[in-house]
Amino acid sequence: MHTSPTTVIVWFRRDLRLADNPVYSEAVKRYQTVIPVYLHTPDEEGEWPAGSASRWWLHHSLSALDTQLRQHGSQLILRSGSALDQLNSLIAETGATAVFWNRRYEPESTRRDTAVKTALKERGIAAESFNASLLFEPWEVTTQAGKPYQVFTPFWKTCLAKEPVAEVARTLPCPALPASPPSSEPLSSWKLLPEIPWDRAFSEQWQPGELGAQAQLERFLADAIVNYSKGRDIPGTRGTSQLSPHLHFGEIGPRQIWAAVHKAFANRPPEDAQTFLREIGWREFAYHILYHFPRTPTEPLRADFERFPWATNAAQLKAWQRGQTGYPIVDAGMRELWTTGWMHNRVRMIVGSFLTKHLRISWLEGARWFWDTLVDADLASNTLGWQWIGGCGADAAPYFRVFNPMTQGEKFDPAGDYVRRWVPELAKLPSGVIHQPWTASLDVLRRAGVELGVNYPQPIVDHAEARGRALEAFGKIRQSS
């Protein structure tokens, strides 16, 4: 087929939206024919292909994007296999002279994208990439010495000094596909949905797709942002934005969120809104670290932690994964994760501390479990979070900070609402003992229908003893560094 200077292939990736999407906008502005494509390339994702929960979200997000495109007389073309091979096939089928995409920043993706861009240009095909997922590119924010940041606060101050954009582009209508569009694989053939029905509650909790992202943002701005500073720490309420999976899949971008917050408060966001925007900054920081330190998904940023004596205990790891540790706030979080594909951020810190400090099991085991079970599993944020709580990453939590699961539960779930929802076998316990049921009298336990060691486990480790062992092990690393 002869090439046509009027046709461009738009390669969708983690940017599954039409609004404020640079690759989509530029393609529509500059070309008469736009071929929207999504390539399923799990073999090119390296050690971190999409986990089970992410695959569920991806299935529904791709379906939603295809529906939007069809409303404009277009459709999403689905292909699987090698990215370069599939792009070359599409170029041959459509006569396209250009391929556009938005950048990704994971190590395997950047290597693959560089190779694809080089190969296409050698063929005379225009290959351009854009930024759709960050306020700033990772290389745009540096210290005065021109080096990457490893501490969040100065990083974010530098970002704010650059004045993040507060206006976003409008959605442009997509040109119709040619009369004979390229063939598309059926989405069902990719078998992204789980074979066992553990995801039955996902659809009750989430609405994947651009419309779902916008609805979630509107809910948060209307109901929760005005009390965000306090509300974000209470797991029994909807005090967080729950935008993380939408951000991960690019159904909404940080520029859109930034603009919406500033618009809602006439460009004068109050303290609670500023606290929320700071969380967007933490996401930026996570990508900054991942880009500049690409080894961190599997290696600690702090090299001294490579010799940390992590424990190997399959039984304790399994108890943690299943929410059977005997510590109610920990178990509630792990069960929420399994049921909904998400976990409240405060509880993520509690369960992460429990795994790495109480059990002294490597942060990598936690990162891998979260990767498979979170709908918002994001390599940059997941790595930053787990290395932070494990004490081995950027801006890491001090080694002596060991979250006490009882006091954390009593402080942030004082009435026990969160525990009662996710650990129903404890639902009838009084609030005063629900976070440490082993302190309750036998009579109180009996009246609540709780049999420790039978229908709810005894604690798998003693808090005081586990804390002491953790402090000793982490202290040795500190002394030798």
N, C-alpha and C positions, 0 to 999 in steps of 0.2 A: 504494500500500500504506500502511495506517495505521502510525504509528510505535509502537514498543513500548519501554517503559522497562526492559524486561528484557534487551535485546540491545545488545551493544557490538562494534564492529569493532576488532580488535587488528592494527595495522599493523606487521608485522615489517620490520626494516631491517638494521642491522649488529648484530643481537642474536638470532642464530639458535640460540637455546637455550630450554629450559623452566625449568631450575634457576636460582635467583637472578636471575630476570628480572622487574623491577618491573612492567612493563606487563602481562605475562602474569598475574602473581600478583594484581595489583589488579583486573584484569578478571574473573578467576575468582571472587575473593572477593565482588565487588559486583554481578555480573550473572549471570542464569540461562543466557543464551545468548551464547556467544563465537564470533565469526567471525574465525578467523586468516587474515590476508591478507599476501601479499607483492606489491608493485607494482614492476614493471620499468620504470624511468623514465630510460633513458640520455640522452634529450634534455634532461633537467633537471639533469644533473650538471655543466653548464658545461664548462670546458676539460679536466676530469679525469674522464671516464667510465671505467668499469672497464677495465683493460688485459686482454690476452689470457690471461695466467696467472691473474689474479683471476677472470675469467669462468669458467675451468675449475673453480676452487674453488667459486665461487658455485653452479654447476650441481649439484655433488655435495653441497654443504651444504644447499641447498634440498630436495634429494631425501631427505637424512637427516632433516631436520626434519619433512617430510611423513610419513615412516615413523613417527616418534615420535608425531605427532599422531593418526595412524590407529590406533595401538595404544590410544588413549583414545577411539576412536569419532568422532574428528574428522578434519580434513584441512586442508592448506594451500591456500587459494584463490589462484590466480595470475592476475594481470591486468597488462596492459602499457598504457602511454600516460601521459597527464597524471595526476599523482597526485590532484589535486582532482577532475578529471572522473571518475576511477575510483571514488574514495571516494563521490562523489555518487550514482553508479550503484549502488554496493553499499548505500548507505543506502536508496535507493528500492526495491531488491530485497528487503532484509531487514527494513526498518522499524527499523533501529538508531537509537538516540537519542544514541549516544556513539561517539567514535573516540579510541582511546588509542594512543600510540606512545612509543618511547624517543628521546631527543634525539641528534642528530648535530651536529657542530661545524664542518664545512667551510663556507666562506662561502656557496656556492650553496645548500647544504642549509638553513642557518639562514634565508636569505632566503625560500626556498620554504616552509619549515615555518611561518614567521610568517604568510605569505599564506594558507596552508591553514587555520591555526587561526582567523584572522580571518574568513575566508569561512564556515567551519562554524559559528562562534558567531553570525554574523549570521543563519543559518538556524535558530538555536535548538538546534543540536547541541552537546552537551558535547564539548570537545576538550581532552585533558590529555596532557602529556608528562612523561617521567620520565628519571632518570639510570641507565643500565645499564652504561656503558662506562668510567667513570672513578671513582677513589676520591673525588675532589673536583671540583665544577664549576669551570670556569676562572675564574669571577668570585668564587669563595669564597677564593682564595689571593691576597693582595695584600701589597705592602710596607707599612711603617708609614705611608707617605704615601698609601696607598690606590691605588697604581699597580701595573701588572703587572710581574712579574720578567722580567729578561733574562739572568740568571745562574742556573745550576742549583743550586749548593750552598745559597745562602740560601733559594731556593724550596723545596728538599726539606726543609730544617730546619723551615721553617714548616709544611709538610705533616705532618711527623712530630710536631710539637707539637700538631697537631689530633687525633692518635691515630686513624689509619685503622682502620675497622671490621674486626673479625676474626671476625665471625659472619655467616653468610649464610642467606637464606630457603630453605626447602625447596621442592621441586617440588610443585605442586598438580595434581591430575588435571584435564584439560580437559573441560568439558561437551561432550556430543555435539552435532553440528550439527543444525539443524532438519531435519524430514523432507524438505523441498525446499531443499537448500542452494544458494547462488548458483553459477553456472557458473564453471568454472576453465579457463584455457588450459593446454594440455599444455606441460610444461617443455621438451620437445624443440623446440617451435616457436620458442623464443627463440634457438636456435642459439648457445648459449654456448660449446660445445665447439669446439676448433680444427679447421679443415678439413684441416690437414696434421698428420701424426703425430709432432710434436716433443714431445708431452706423454706419450709412452709410459712414461717412467720416473716420472711424477708419482704414479701409483697405487701404485708400489712404495715411494715415499718417504712418502706422506701418507695419512691417513684423515680426510677432511673430516667435520665434524659434531660434535655435542656429545659423543658417545661417544668419538670419536677424540681430542678435546681432553682429556677426563678421563684417557684411557689415556696420553697424552703427558705430562700432569702427574705421574701416578703413576710413570712410568718415570724422569722427571727427579728426583723426590724420592727414589726408591730407589737410583739409580745415579750421579747426577752432581752434585747440589747440594752434597755434602760436600766436593767439590774444585773448586767453581765458580770461585773467584778465579783459579786457575791454568788449570783446564781450559777455561774460556771463550775462552782465547787460542790454543788448539791446534786448528787447523782439521782435522787428520787424525783427530780423535776426536770422540765425541758429548758434548762438554762443556758445551753450551748447552741451554737448555730446548726450543728449537724450537717455542715456543708462539705466536710472533708472528702466523702466519696465523690461528690459532684466536682470538686476541685481536681481530684486525682484523675478523673476521666475527662477533664476539660469540658464538662457540660456547662461550666461557668468559669470565668477567669478572675484572677485577683484584681484586675483593673475594673471589672464590672462591680465587684464587691466594694472596692474603694470608692468608686463613683457613687454607688447607691447609698453608702453610709454618709458621705459628705452631702449628698442631695437631701437625705432625710433630716439633716440637722443644719441646713442652710450654710454648709461649709464651715460649721463650728461644732464639730463632734464633741460631746461632753466626755468626762473621764471614762465612763463605762464603755463608750464607743471607741475611745482611744485604746483602752485595754484590749478590746476585741481586735482592732487593727494591728495591735502589737503581735497578736497570734498569727496574723497574715505574715508579719515580719519573721516570726519563727519558721514558718514554711519557707520563706526566702532564704533564711540562714541555713536550713537543712540542705537546700540545693546548692548553696554556696560551698558548704563543706563537702558534699558528695562530688561536685565537679572538681574541686581542687585537691581532694584526697580520695581518689577513686577506689582505693583499697579498703576503705572503711566498711563496706557491707559485710566483709568477712574478717577483717582485722581491726583491732582497737586503734583508735587514733593515737592514744598514749602508748608508746612502744613498751613501756615497763609492764603493762598489763598482759603482754604476750606470755609471761611466765607466771601469771596468777594461778594458784592451785584450785581451779574450778572442780567441783565435785561431779561425779557421775552416779546418778541414782535414778534408774528407770522408773521405779515404783513411785517415788516422790514427784518426778516430772509428770507422770500420768495422773497422779492425784491432783496436781496443779491444773493440768489441762482440762480435767473433767469437773473442776469445782468441787473437790472432795478433800480439801486440806484441813477442815475443821475450824477454819477462821472464816466466819460468815461474810465479811465484806469482800474478802478475796474470792470466796466461792461464788458470791453473787455476781461479781464482775466476770468471772470466767464463764458462768452460765449465760449471762447476758450476751457475751461475745458469741458463744456457740448458737444461741437462739436467733439473734438479730444480725450477726455479722458486724457488730459495732460494740464499743465499750466506752463509757464515760471517761473523759480525760483524767480526772482526779483518780478514778479507780485504776486506770492504766498505770499510773505511778505506783499505786499501792501494790498491785499484783506484780509489777515489775520488780519492785524492791523486795517483795517476798521471795521471788524466784532467785534473784541474784544475791541477796543478803541472808535471808533466813535459810534458804536451801543451798546457797552458794553454787547454783547451777548456772552455767554460762549464759550471758545475755544473748548469745547466738541461738540457743535453744528457744528462748522467748521470741526472738525476732522471726525465727522460722515458723513458729506456731501462729503468731500474729499474721504473718505473711499469707498463710493458708486460710485463715478464718476471718480476717477483716475485709469488709467490702471497700474500705478506704486504704488498703495495703499499698503504701507508697514507699519506694525504696529509700528515698532521701529522708522522709520524716520518720519512717520505721527505724532506720539505722541511727539517726540522731537521738531519738527517744530512748532506745534501748542502751546505747552507749552512755547517754546522760545518766540514766538511773543506775547503770552498772558501774559508774564512776570512771569509765575509761575513754570518754569521748570529749568533744568540744564543750566548754562551759559546764563540765560534768558536775553532778551532785557531789558534795563532799563525801569522802569515804565513810565518815562517821554518821552520816545521815541514813538511819535505818528506820523506815516507816513502821510505826507501831500499828498493826492492823486493828487492834481494839480501840485505841484512842482516835485513830483516823475515822473509824466507823461511828464512834460516839460524837465526834465533832461535826462530821459532814452528813451523817444519816442519823440524827439524834432520836427520831421517832422510830427508826428501823423500817421506814417505808420501802427503801431500796432492797434491803435484805428480805423483807416479807414477800416482795414480788418475785425475786429470783431464787430464793431458798424457801419454798413454801412449807417445808417440813418444820421450819422454825417460826412460822407465821403467828402462832398463838403465844409465843413467849413475850413477857413484859419487856418494854423498851430498855429497862435498866440492865437486863442481862442478855439481850438478843445478840450483842456483839461479842460476848464471851460466855456462851451457854454452859460451859463447864463449871462456872461459878454459881450457877443456880442450884437451889436446894432440890432434892429428889422429888419433893412434893410439887414444886413449881414445874419441873420437867415433866412429871407424870400428867399434871393437869393440862399441859401444852401438847401432850402426845409425843414428847421427844425422848428417845432412848439413845443416849450417846454411845457410839460404837455399834449401834444397830441400824437406826434409820437416819442418823447423822453422825459423821465420824468425830472421834476425839482429835484434837490438834496433832498433826503429824510431826511437829517439832515443838519444843518449848520455846516460847518467845525469848525469854531472858538468856537461855543457854545459846540459842541460835544467834542472837545479837552479839553475844560475847565472842563466839567463834568468828563471826564476820568481822568484827572490829580488829581482832587479832590478825586475821589474814590480810585485810585491807591495810592495816597499819604497817605490816612488813613491807608491802609494796611501796608505801609512802616513804618509809625509812631508807629504802634502797634506791629511790629515784633521785 
